[in-house]
Amino acid sequence: MLTFIPTPIGNIQDITYRAITLFEDAELFFCEDTRNTKHLLKLLESRMDMRYPDAEFVSFNEHNGEERIRQYAEDIACKRVVYVSDAGMPVISDPGQLLVAYCQKEGIAYDVLPGASAVTTAYAASGFEEGKFLFFAFLPHKGKERTTALNEAMTNGYNTILYEAPHRLEKLLSEIVQIDSDRELFLVKEISKQYQYYYRGSAEELLEEICQINIRGEWVVIIRAKKEDEAVLTFSEALQMDMPPKIKAKILSKLSDRSVKEWYEELVRS
């Protein structure tokens, strides 16, 4: 039996009794990082009186996942196997998806335990009353792919949840300000940890505030959708608009990663 087990995203006390029981009985652990999993189990042993498992620990990630499945196919079918991410809900934006697909294809029994999730915890804390949202995980780090993904997140009509690293948070907020400085955002720093903090306000307000604080730690960013009575200009709509090149170049620059000068030169040539 293969079981996917959520792990705490901050506070060790968020582990479940069911997870501890399965950890104790496991024969094989697939881990995003074996060092982090072993550290977690040691903490559970010392603080929650868990019996440390007599098990094999194997790394399983996006680079070696297919190979690991071939290597441990017999164990997956016959042993008590668990899969854990470094923190939070496994499989969601996570290489555990490979194992789920494999079990479905081969008819192998598997189970997914409910548990800690930064996505749902952050959304519950946001206070946004809309019941629907989209999860984008991490945006591409740079280039046209990032610009395209962010524009989609800003214009898809739904509240959209992103993960962001602390060293790119200011860049993300600056990019959002360029597109829509008044867009309402909700930010969460270090969910369930000692320095957890919530921030809610316009993109411009939060960019100014974030520049004054220590932004180290893990962040969740929720972009609130435009209200139905507020117009949203997409890149494709801006490109088709009939207007003077100088004005059009400024709009296209805000919706892309190209400068006003680059757009102006292209528009006057066409």
C-alpha positions in Angstrom: 0.0 0.0 0.0 1.3 3.4 -1.0 0.2 6.3 1.2 0.8 10.0 0.5 1.2 11.8 3.8 1.0 15.6 4.4 3.6 17.0 6.8 3.5 20.2 8.8 4.1 23.5 7.0 5.5 25.1 10.1 4.2 24.0 13.5 5.2 20.4 14.3 1.9 20.0 16.3 -0.1 20.1 13.1 0.9 16.5 12.4 -2.0 14.0 12.7 -2.2 10.9 14.8 -3.0 8.9 11.7 0.2 10.2 10.0 2.3 9.2 13.0 0.9 5.7 13.0 1.7 5.2 9.3 5.2 6.6 9.8 5.9 4.1 12.5 4.8 1.1 10.4 6.3 2.2 7.1 8.9 0.0 5.4 9.9 2.4 2.7 9.9 6.2 2.5 9.9 8.2 -0.7 11.1 11.7 0.2 11.5 14.9 -1.6 14.6 15.3 0.6 15.6 12.4 2.8 17.5 14.7 5.2 14.4 16.8 5.8 12.2 13.8 6.3 14.6 12.2 8.8 14.8 15.5 10.7 11.0 15.6 10.9 10.8 12.0 12.2 13.4 12.8 14.9 11.4 15.7 16.1 8.2 13.6 16.2 10.2 10.9 18.1 11.4 13.4 20.7 8.3 15.6 21.0 5.4 13.3 20.1 6.7 10.0 21.5 6.7 8.5 18.1 8.6 5.3 17.5 11.2 6.0 14.8 10.6 3.6 11.9 12.9 0.8 10.8 12.6 1.8 7.1 14.6 2.6 4.0 14.7 6.2 2.9 14.9 7.0 -0.8 15.0 10.4 -2.5 12.2 10.9 -5.0 12.0 14.1 -7.1 11.3 15.4 -10.6 14.8 14.4 -11.8 14.9 10.7 -10.6 11.2 9.9 -10.1 10.8 7.7 -13.2 14.0 5.8 -12.4 12.9 5.3 -8.8 9.6 3.8 -9.9 11.4 1.2 -12.0 13.9 0.4 -9.2 11.2 0.0 -6.5 8.3 -1.3 -8.6 8.1 -4.5 -6.5 8.3 -2.7 -3.2 5.6 -0.2 -4.3 3.3 -3.2 -5.0 4.1 -5.2 -1.9 5.4 -3.1 1.0 4.1 -0.4 3.3 5.4 2.7 1.4 4.8 6.3 2.2 5.6 9.4 0.2 6.2 12.8 1.8 7.1 16.2 0.5 9.4 18.5 2.5 6.3 20.3 3.9 2.6 20.4 3.3 0.3 18.4 1.0 2.1 16.0 -1.3 1.3 15.6 -5.0 0.0 19.2 -5.5 2.7 20.9 -7.7 4.9 18.1 -6.6 6.7 15.0 -8.2 4.4 12.7 -6.2 2.1 13.1 -9.2 4.3 10.5 -11.0 3.6 7.9 -8.3 -0.2 8.5 -8.4 -0.2 8.1 -12.2 1.9 4.9 -11.8 -0.5 3.4 -9.2 -3.5 4.2 -11.4 -1.9 2.6 -14.4 -0.8 -0.5 -12.6 -3.9 -0.9 -10.4 -1.9 -0.5 -7.2 -3.8 0.5 -4.1 -2.9 4.0 -2.8 -4.3 6.6 -0.4 -3.9 10.3 0.2 -4.3 11.6 3.7 -5.8 15.1 4.3 -3.6 17.6 6.0 -1.7 20.9 6.0 -1.8 23.0 2.9 -0.4 26.5 2.4 -2.9 27.1 -0.4 -6.1 26.5 1.5 -4.8 28.0 4.8 -3.8 31.2 3.1 -7.1 31.5 1.2 -9.1 31.0 4.4 -7.0 33.7 6.1 -7.5 36.2 3.2 -11.1 37.0 4.0 -11.9 37.1 0.3 -15.5 36.1 0.1 -15.4 34.5 -3.3 -15.5 30.7 -3.0 -13.5 30.1 -6.2 -9.8 30.5 -6.8 -7.0 29.3 -9.0 -3.6 28.0 -7.9 -0.6 29.0 -10.0 2.2 27.8 -7.6 5.5 29.5 -8.6 5.6 31.7 -11.7 8.5 31.2 -14.1 11.5 33.1 -12.8 12.0 35.5 -15.8 11.5 36.3 -19.4 8.4 36.2 -21.6 7.1 33.0 -19.8 6.9 35.0 -16.5 5.3 38.0 -18.1 2.7 35.8 -19.8 1.9 33.8 -16.6 1.6 36.9 -14.5 -0.7 38.6 -17.0 -2.9 35.5 -17.0 -2.9 35.5 -13.2 -4.0 39.1 -13.2 -6.7 38.8 -15.9 -8.3 35.3 -15.6 -11.3 36.5 -13.6 -10.6 34.5 -10.4 -8.7 35.1 -7.2 -5.3 33.6 -7.9 -2.8 32.1 -5.5 1.0 32.2 -6.1 4.0 31.0 -4.1 7.0 33.3 -4.1 10.5 33.1 -2.8 11.6 36.1 -0.5 14.3 37.3 -2.9 11.8 37.7 -5.7 8.8 39.0 -3.7 9.7 42.7 -4.2 10.1 42.0 -7.9 6.7 40.3 -8.1 4.9 43.2 -6.3 6.7 45.7 -8.6 5.5 43.8 -11.6 1.9 43.8 -10.3 2.1 47.5 -9.6 3.1 48.1 -13.2 0.0 46.2 -14.4 -2.5 47.5 -11.8 -1.3 49.4 -8.8 -4.7 49.4 -7.2 -5.2 45.6 -7.3 -6.0 44.2 -3.9 -3.6 41.5 -2.6 -3.3 39.3 0.4 0.1 38.1 1.5 1.0 35.5 4.1 4.5 35.2 5.5 5.7 31.9 7.2 2.3 30.2 7.7 2.0 28.5 11.1 5.5 29.5 12.1 6.8 31.8 14.8 6.9 34.9 12.5 3.7 34.3 10.6 2.1 37.6 9.5 -0.8 38.6 7.2 -0.8 41.6 4.9 -3.8 42.9 2.9 -4.0 46.0 0.7 -3.4 47.4 -2.7 -0.3 46.3 -4.6 1.2 49.7 -4.3 0.6 49.9 -0.6 2.1 46.5 0.0 5.1 47.1 -2.1 5.9 50.1 0.0 5.3 48.2 3.2 7.3 45.2 2.2 10.4 47.3 1.4 10.4 48.3 5.1 10.4 44.8 6.7 12.4 41.6 6.8 11.0 39.5 4.0 13.0 36.3 4.7 10.8 33.3 4.8 8.2 31.6 2.7 5.4 33.6 1.1 1.9 33.0 -0.3 0.5 35.8 -2.5 -3.2 36.0 -3.4 -4.2 38.3 -6.3 -7.8 39.3 -6.0 -9.8 39.2 -9.2 -11.1 42.4 -10.7 -14.7 43.0 -9.9 -17.2 42.4 -12.7 -17.8 46.1 -13.2 -14.0 46.8 -13.5 -12.5 46.6 -17.0 -9.4 44.4 -17.5 -7.2 45.2 -20.5 -5.4 42.1 -21.8 -2.2 42.1 -23.8 -3.9 40.9 -27.0 -6.6 43.6 -26.7 -4.0 46.3 -26.2 -2.1 45.0 -29.3 -5.2 45.4 -31.5 -6.1 48.8 -30.3 -6.0 51.7 -32.8 -4.2 54.6 -31.1 -1.0 56.7 -31.5 2.2 54.6 -31.3 3.6 56.5 -28.4 0.6 55.9 -26.1 0.2 52.3 -27.3 3.9 51.6 -26.6 3.5 52.7 -23.0 0.5 50.4 -22.5 2.2 47.4 -24.2 5.3 48.0 -22.1 3.3 47.7 -18.9 1.8 44.4 -20.1 5.1 42.8 -21.2 8.8 42.6 -20.4 9.8 45.0 -23.2 10.6 48.7 -22.9 8.5 51.6 -24.2 11.3 52.3 -26.7 11.3 48.8 -28.1 7.6 48.8 -28.6 7.5 52.3 -30.1 10.2 51.3 -32.7 8.3 48.1 -33.6 5.0 50.0 -33.9 6.3 52.7 -36.2 7.9 50.1 -38.4 4.7 48.1 -38.9 
